[in-house]
């Protein structure tokens, strides 16, 4: 075969799968997506592709497939049709109305930053498969996923538990945390008190709320088995609440028997042991990732001996490595995170990092002297992609400035005309970086490191990400870099901007002012 057509080619999975098919199977990929005016027409996909992959939003997938069935009008005979949605009964039935061979696939992960699905489960629902079976197996082998086969109906029953129930419980947790935040503290403020369980749950909540909300909505509303599962969840939580509210010894006995013992017996000894061990491994990993001294290194030469050469550098400088993990950064690069004990010789560590960079063995991705423990805000900052700003970004950055700065500028008596806004944005634009989430601009960093001081020209965060400590995390990151370089940090803040309080808490002091701004400095000398 020579061509695969992807319906929904501009979406996250459509883009990932298109690149995967071209790279690993060597096929030509064409796509159709309303979000991409340059994409092919549905007619072109039917005429040119031998395999059609439907990667549309869950709620419209059946309708989209039906449209293609009517448009193809029998010309799809001999083709293979695949869908990638989280619901299977409806989409597979819609594809079976065609004359194509039909398979439903459900990768149990968002589009990964890794090149394959290695280590990730994927559900396979073979509905009508004959001539295309060898090609499908070749695709599955290349994806390297842990495949499990079932029917569309059983898939949806399982997903009501594996996806919808899990999402619902964490969204309910988020609601409880929100309603108690005023009196006890936000998720960020609770983080220093975390247990491993709370940290994992907090990460799940953040993951759900950070990704495409339409997916989570459709998983709840699009699966007919979800209401019954949620009813059962309410019954179980109500039973627990009633026992705790009753509070006497009889209630405690009911808790021990009905909540603990009954569930323990249902899960079974083997699954309990394996799950507990899995939890402990994750707990150790979280502890390693919370080390306050760490270094991340990208090895550009992916070949035998590269890691050994890296480790020898630290050995030569007398630096002991407390932990070592491989992971991918937000840009998808494989890198190694090395953790060090709190009493590590920072001078030796800095010299080792400099040798790694200078030798070409690897590229150091973060500061060598110190990293604060990875709070939720730091993790949010790390999850955002960064790149140099381009002229094409100016309209989006102007809109960001309008949303975040107009009120402060007006209250400070600063000109807010379009020309003034543009001039402030373009001042020092060569130092500007944009922050991206799912390829959308959500922030601006304008940091000048060229002079005797490190200058914070602008840090702006989209309103949707404010209130989570992101601005502080970005500024702390820059402060650490300046400290490593032995440079002071300076900035100007509008007199009406409440961010001055944050700057003072971080150690900045006012060293001057003009009509509209305070001039502040954080000294490292």
Secondary structure as UniProt FT lines:
FT   STRAND          3..7
FT   TURN            8..10
FT   HELIX           12..20
FT   HELIX           21..25
FT   STRAND          28..32
FT   TURN            34..35
FT   TURN            37..38
FT   HELIX           42..48
FT   STRAND          51..54
FT   HELIX           58..72
FT   TURN            73..78
FT   STRAND          80..83
FT   HELIX           89..96
FT   STRAND          101..107
FT   TURN            118..119
FT   STRAND          121..128
FT   TURN            131..132
FT   HELIX           133..143
FT   STRAND          146..149
FT   HELIX           152..159
FT   HELIX           160..165
FT   HELIX           166..184
FT   HELIX           187..190
FT   HELIX           191..193
FT   HELIX           196..210
FT   HELIX           213..221
FT   TURN            224..225
FT   HELIX           226..246
FT   HELIX           249..254
FT   HELIX           255..261
FT   HELIX           262..267
FT   HELIX           269..289
FT   STRAND          293..298
FT   TURN            304..305
FT   HELIX           306..316
FT   TURN            317..318
FT   STRAND          323..328
FT   TURN            330..331
FT   STRAND          334..340
FT   TURN            342..343
FT   HELIX           346..359
FT   STRAND          363..364
FT   HELIX           376..383
FT   STRAND          385..388
FT   HELIX           391..393
FT   HELIX           394..411
FT   TURN            412..413
FT   HELIX           418..426
FT   TURN            427..428
FT   HELIX           429..431
FT   STRAND          432..437
FT   TURN            438..439
FT   STRAND          440..448
FT   STRAND          454..461
FT   HELIX           463..465
FT   TURN            466..467
FT   HELIX           470..485
FT   STRAND          489..494
FT   TURN            495..496
FT   HELIX           499..505
FT   TURN            506..507
FT   STRAND          509..513
FT   STRAND          517..522
//
